Amino acid sequence: GRIFLADGDALIAPAEDLLRILEYIRTEIPECERVSCYASPKSVRRKTDAELRALRAANLQMVYMGLESGSDDILRKGCSAAQIVEAAQRVRGAEMALSVTAISGLGGRAQWQEHAEATGAALSQIKAEYIGLLTLMVEPGTPAFQWVREGTLQLLSPQEVLAETYTLLAHTDSE
């Protein structure tokens, strides 16, 4: 079986706490083959390389992280694309599998090409085992919904989403 440590950023917990949880899983749920969790770049940056390796040795095998965009101009996560790439590379350096998400349409019509090219370049540096390309949807009450109403963000048509996706893939090194 598999266990997913729930929360938007389970890796933010102190390494000692996570190691206790992983030890509990090992001893009490021995049929568990894989443990995974969400991790923000901030939580990865707060861990030492030794802590990341210890978590991997304790069976934390996979981490899910959001890149969202490779463009600092579009990214609104409180960190830069370079910091996200560095965090992802540290996860990979600890020999954990990595799944990274990007969001198609995040730059809107005005910045779709910049978003696609920068995101493809960042994904090339990360070299994740899995890449999830999600499509931007705006919900009432969110900042993005307000931006659409004000006209500061124009959503992409389905054809433009395809063009952005092809551009992103063209700028991603598949090696």
C-alpha positions as CSV (number, residue, x, y, z in Angstrom):
1,G,0.0,0.0,0.0
2,R,0.8,3.7,-0.1
3,I,0.5,6.5,2.4
4,F,0.2,10.1,1.6
5,L,1.0,12.5,4.4
6,A,-1.9,15.0,4.1
7,D,-1.7,18.7,4.3
8,G,-0.8,21.4,1.8
9,D,2.8,21.2,3.0
10,A,3.5,18.2,5.2
11,L,7.2,18.7,4.8
12,I,7.1,21.9,6.9
13,A,6.9,19.8,10.0
14,P,10.1,19.4,11.9
15,A,12.3,16.6,10.6
16,E,12.2,14.8,14.0
17,D,8.4,14.7,13.9
18,L,8.4,13.4,10.4
19,L,10.9,10.8,11.2
20,R,8.8,9.6,14.2
21,I,5.7,9.4,11.8
22,L,7.7,7.4,9.3
23,E,9.0,5.1,12.0
24,Y,5.4,4.5,13.2
25,I,4.4,3.7,9.6
26,R,7.3,1.3,9.2
27,T,6.6,-0.6,12.4
28,E,2.8,-0.4,12.6
29,I,1.9,-0.6,8.9
30,P,4.7,-2.8,7.4
31,E,2.7,-3.4,4.2
32,C,3.2,0.3,3.3
33,E,5.5,0.3,0.3
34,R,5.7,4.1,-0.3
35,V,5.1,7.3,1.6
36,S,4.8,10.6,-0.2
37,C,3.7,14.2,0.7
38,Y,3.3,17.7,-0.6
39,A,6.2,20.0,-0.1
40,S,6.6,23.7,-0.6
41,P,10.0,25.2,-1.7
42,K,10.1,27.0,1.6
43,S,9.8,23.7,3.6
44,V,12.5,22.1,1.5
45,R,14.8,25.1,2.0
46,R,14.3,24.8,5.8
47,K,15.6,21.2,5.8
48,T,19.3,20.3,5.7
49,D,20.5,17.9,3.0
50,A,21.2,15.4,5.9
51,E,17.5,15.7,7.0
52,L,16.2,15.2,3.5
53,R,18.4,12.1,3.2
54,A,17.2,10.8,6.6
55,L,13.6,11.2,5.5
56,R,14.3,9.3,2.3
57,A,16.0,6.6,4.3
58,A,12.9,6.4,6.5
59,N,10.8,5.7,3.4
60,L,9.6,9.2,2.3
61,Q,10.0,8.2,-1.4
62,M,8.1,10.9,-3.3
63,V,7.5,14.7,-3.0
64,Y,4.9,16.7,-4.8
65,M,5.9,20.4,-5.4
66,G,4.2,23.2,-7.3
67,L,6.4,25.2,-9.7
68,E,3.3,26.9,-11.2
69,S,5.5,29.1,-13.5
70,G,9.1,29.5,-14.3
71,S,8.7,33.3,-14.7
72,D,9.4,35.4,-11.7
73,D,7.1,38.1,-13.2
74,I,4.2,35.7,-13.2
75,L,5.0,33.6,-10.1
76,R,3.3,34.8,-7.0
77,K,4.4,32.3,-4.4
78,G,6.7,34.4,-2.2
79,C,9.8,32.8,-3.7
80,S,11.6,32.9,-7.1
81,A,11.6,30.3,-9.8
82,A,15.3,29.8,-9.1
83,Q,14.6,29.0,-5.5
84,I,11.9,26.5,-6.5
85,V,14.4,24.9,-9.0
86,E,17.0,24.7,-6.2
87,A,14.5,23.2,-3.8
88,A,13.5,20.6,-6.4
89,Q,17.1,19.7,-7.1
90,R,17.8,19.2,-3.4
91,V,14.8,16.8,-3.2
92,R,16.2,14.9,-6.2
93,G,19.7,15.0,-4.6
94,A,18.2,13.2,-1.6
95,E,17.1,10.5,-4.1
96,M,13.4,11.1,-3.6
97,A,11.1,11.0,-6.6
98,L,9.6,14.3,-7.6
99,S,6.3,15.3,-9.1
100,V,6.1,19.0,-10.2
101,T,3.1,20.9,-11.3
102,A,2.8,23.9,-13.6
103,I,-0.4,25.9,-14.4
104,S,-1.2,26.5,-18.0
105,G,-2.8,30.0,-18.6
106,L,-1.2,31.5,-15.5
107,G,0.3,34.4,-17.5
108,G,-2.9,35.1,-19.3
109,R,-3.0,36.2,-22.9
110,A,-0.4,39.0,-22.3
111,Q,2.3,36.7,-20.9
112,W,1.5,33.2,-22.2
113,Q,4.7,32.9,-24.2
114,E,7.0,34.2,-21.4
115,H,5.2,31.7,-19.1
116,A,5.6,28.8,-21.4
117,E,9.3,29.4,-22.3
118,A,10.4,30.1,-18.7
119,T,8.4,27.2,-17.3
120,G,9.8,24.8,-19.9
121,A,13.3,26.0,-19.0
122,A,12.7,25.5,-15.2
123,L,11.3,22.1,-15.7
124,S,14.4,21.2,-17.7
125,Q,16.6,22.1,-14.8
126,I,14.4,20.3,-12.3
127,K,14.3,16.9,-14.1
128,A,11.3,15.6,-12.2
129,E,10.0,12.1,-12.7
130,Y,6.5,13.4,-13.1
131,I,5.2,16.7,-14.5
132,G,1.6,17.8,-14.1
133,L,0.3,20.5,-16.3
134,L,-2.9,21.9,-14.9
135,T,-5.1,24.5,-16.5
136,L,-5.9,27.8,-14.7
137,M,-9.5,28.0,-13.5
138,V,-10.7,31.0,-11.6
139,E,-13.2,30.8,-8.8
140,P,-15.4,33.7,-7.5
141,G,-13.9,35.4,-4.5
142,T,-10.2,34.8,-5.5
143,P,-7.7,37.4,-6.6
144,A,-7.6,35.8,-10.1
145,F,-11.4,36.2,-10.4
146,Q,-11.0,39.9,-9.6
147,W,-8.2,40.3,-12.1
148,V,-10.4,38.8,-14.8
149,R,-13.3,41.1,-13.9
150,E,-11.0,44.1,-14.0
151,G,-9.5,43.0,-17.3
152,T,-5.9,42.7,-15.9
153,L,-6.0,39.0,-16.7
154,Q,-7.4,37.7,-19.9
155,L,-8.0,33.9,-19.8
156,L,-6.7,31.8,-22.7
157,S,-9.0,30.1,-25.2
158,P,-8.6,26.3,-25.6
159,Q,-6.6,26.9,-28.8
160,E,-4.3,29.3,-26.9
161,V,-3.8,26.7,-24.1
162,L,-2.7,24.2,-26.7
163,A,-0.3,26.8,-28.3
164,E,1.1,27.5,-24.8
165,T,1.5,23.8,-24.1
166,Y,3.4,23.2,-27.3
167,T,5.7,26.1,-26.6
168,L,6.3,24.9,-23.1
169,L,7.2,21.4,-24.4
170,A,9.4,22.9,-27.1
171,H,11.4,24.7,-24.3
172,T,11.7,21.6,-22.1
173,D,14.7,19.5,-22.4
174,S,13.4,15.9,-22.5
175,E,16.8,14.3,-21.5
